[in-house]
Amino acid sequence: MKYLRFQKMLRFFKSFGFAFNGIKLLLLSERNFQIHLVFFLLVIVFGYILKISDLEWLIVLLTSALVFSMEAINTAIEKLCDFIHPEKHENIKQIKDISSGAVLVASFLAAVIGVIISLPKLLSYFKIASM
């Protein structure tokens, strides 16, 4: 019985290794994921400078997680499509376009949320700075 629990725990921890390997692949080989990461780091810096609230941090982190997750799912779908049907095909193109569109929607949402959070702080900063 204890051996079976140990086996299950070992498989559980191994699954983290597979997940980290997937993240490493995204970071090293996917240009769009790298671009999202650069923007995320800029958002973190600006959030710190603008002293956003705890709730705003939660919203920023949640929307960033959404964008990263959608990019990862999009990459997986594209790789699966390329594996199953390496030649150009209209249905595969539509599948890839739809999954890319999902990333675009998430990215646009994140940008709008970023503007909603940061614009009032920037305006008040420049209003105070100009006095």
matplotlib code that plots the C-alpha trace (Angstrom):
import matplotlib.pyplot as plt

x = [0.0, 2.7, 4.6, 1.6, 1.3, 5.0, 4.5, 1.6, 3.5, 6.5, 4.3, 2.8, 6.2, 7.4, 4.4, 5.8, 9.0, 7.0, 5.2, 8.5, 9.9, 7.0, 7.5, 11.2, 10.3, 8.0, 10.6, 13.4, 11.6, 8.4, 8.9, 5.4, 5.8, 9.0, 7.3, 4.5, 7.2, 8.9, 5.6, 4.8, 8.1, 7.4, 4.0, 5.6, 8.1, 5.3, 3.0, 5.7, 6.5, 2.8, 2.2, -0.9, -3.1, -3.2, -6.4, -4.9, -1.9, -4.3, -6.1, -2.8, -1.4, -4.6, -4.9, -1.2, -1.7, -4.6, -2.4, 0.5, -1.9, -3.6, -0.2, 0.8, -2.5, -2.1, 1.4, 0.3, -2.6, -0.3, 2.3, -0.4, -1.8, 1.7, 2.3, -1.0, -1.0, 2.4, 1.1, -0.9, -4.6, -7.5, -9.0, -5.7, -5.2, -8.7, -7.9, -4.6, -6.2, -8.9, -6.4, -4.3, -7.4, -8.0, -4.5, -5.3, -8.5, -6.7, -3.9, -6.3, -8.2, -5.0, -4.0, -7.4, -7.1, -3.6, -4.9, -7.8, -5.5, -2.6, -4.1, -5.7, -2.4, -0.4, -2.7, -2.6, 1.1, 1.6, -1.0, 0.9, 4.3, 3.1, 2.1]
y = [0.0, 2.5, 1.5, 2.4, 5.8, 6.4, 5.4, 7.8, 10.6, 10.0, 10.2, 13.4, 15.0, 13.7, 15.4, 18.7, 17.9, 17.5, 20.8, 22.6, 21.1, 22.5, 25.9, 25.7, 24.8, 27.8, 30.1, 28.9, 28.3, 30.4, 34.0, 35.1, 33.6, 35.5, 38.7, 38.2, 37.6, 40.9, 42.8, 41.0, 42.1, 45.7, 45.5, 44.3, 47.2, 49.8, 48.2, 48.7, 52.3, 53.2, 51.5, 49.6, 48.1, 44.5, 43.9, 45.5, 43.2, 40.2, 41.4, 42.0, 38.6, 36.8, 38.4, 37.7, 34.0, 33.9, 35.3, 32.9, 30.0, 30.9, 31.2, 27.8, 26.2, 27.9, 26.6, 23.1, 23.2, 24.5, 21.8, 19.1, 20.3, 20.4, 16.9, 15.5, 17.3, 18.8, 20.0, 23.1, 22.5, 25.0, 23.3, 23.2, 26.9, 27.7, 25.8, 27.6, 31.0, 30.4, 29.4, 32.5, 34.6, 33.3, 34.5, 37.9, 38.2, 37.5, 39.9, 42.6, 42.1, 42.3, 45.5, 47.1, 46.1, 47.5, 50.9, 50.9, 50.3, 52.5, 55.5, 57.2, 56.8, 58.2, 61.1, 62.0, 61.6, 64.0, 66.4, 66.5, 66.8, 69.7, 71.8]
z = [0.0, 0.9, -2.3, -4.4, -2.7, -3.3, -7.0, -7.3, -5.7, -7.9, -11.0, -9.7, -9.3, -12.7, -14.3, -13.0, -14.9, -18.1, -17.5, -16.9, -20.0, -22.0, -20.5, -21.4, -25.0, -25.2, -23.8, -26.1, -29.4, -29.6, -30.6, -29.7, -26.2, -25.8, -26.9, -24.4, -21.7, -22.5, -22.3, -19.1, -17.6, -18.7, -17.1, -13.8, -13.8, -14.6, -12.0, -9.4, -10.5, -10.6, -7.2, -8.4, -5.6, -4.5, -6.4, -9.5, -9.2, -9.0, -12.2, -14.0, -13.0, -13.9, -17.3, -17.9, -17.0, -19.5, -22.3, -21.5, -21.3, -24.6, -26.3, -25.0, -26.2, -29.5, -29.9, -29.0, -31.5, -34.3, -33.6, -33.5, -36.8, -38.4, -37.2, -38.4, -41.7, -42.7, -46.1, -46.5, -46.1, -45.8, -42.8, -41.0, -41.8, -40.3, -37.1, -36.7, -37.5, -34.9, -32.2, -33.0, -32.8, -29.3, -28.3, -29.9, -28.0, -24.7, -25.5, -26.5, -23.2, -21.3, -23.0, -22.3, -18.7, -18.5, -19.9, -17.5, -14.5, -15.6, -17.4, -14.3, -12.4, -15.3, -15.8, -12.1, -12.1, -14.9, -13.5, -10.2, -12.1, -14.2, -11.2]

ax = plt.figure().add_subplot(projection="3d")
ax.plot(x, y, z, "-o")
ax.set_aspect("equal")
plt.show()
